[in-house]
Amino acid sequence: MKTVSVPGWGALHIKHVVLDLNGTITQSGKLIPGVLDRLRRFHAEGLKVYILSGDTRGTLAQMFDQTSGIKVITTRDGEEKRAFVESIGPEVTVCIGNGNIDVPMFKAARLAICTIQAEGATTKAMYEADIVVTHVMDALDILSDPLKLTATLRG
């Protein structure tokens, strides 16, 4: 577990990182370079990493092997994503996504990050996020660096 104390926000305990697939960690169905390495690093640091997706392109299973430590879960809709976040402990979960399907999990999680990339983001997702970034690598960098997280969230 990773703990960051943020003035005006409180202690942020991070145990789980939950990410959407399409438009968040992929572009046109292909993993964005550097994402898999960063997610493996999170796993090595003791964080549990989950990819939740409706698997629109049918590529989810092929992207992650059993040895990566990343758990892959197919979900049909936003309510399934929310239910999953609630089942693992929303108070210790960070969610990263970009679409309407991510809004319910954003509402449940302790910290929600919306990415606006080549495939865009919905205004509902941006509105429900605690942080909005222009690239998933920026989101992962913020989670990796407690000072960036503090600077962004402090009240």
Secondary structure as UniProt FT lines:
FT   STRAND          2..6
FT   TURN            7..9
FT   STRAND          10..14
FT   STRAND          16..20
FT   TURN            23..25
FT   STRAND          26..27
FT   TURN            28..29
FT   STRAND          30..31
FT   TURN            33..34
FT   HELIX           35..44
FT   TURN            45..46
FT   STRAND          48..53
FT   TURN            56..57
FT   HELIX           60..63
FT   HELIX           66..68
FT   STRAND          70..74
FT   HELIX           78..88
FT   HELIX           90..92
FT   STRAND          93..97
FT   HELIX           100..102
FT   HELIX           103..108
FT   STRAND          111..115
FT   TURN            118..119
FT   HELIX           123..128
FT   STRAND          131..133
FT   HELIX           136..144
FT   HELIX           146..153
//
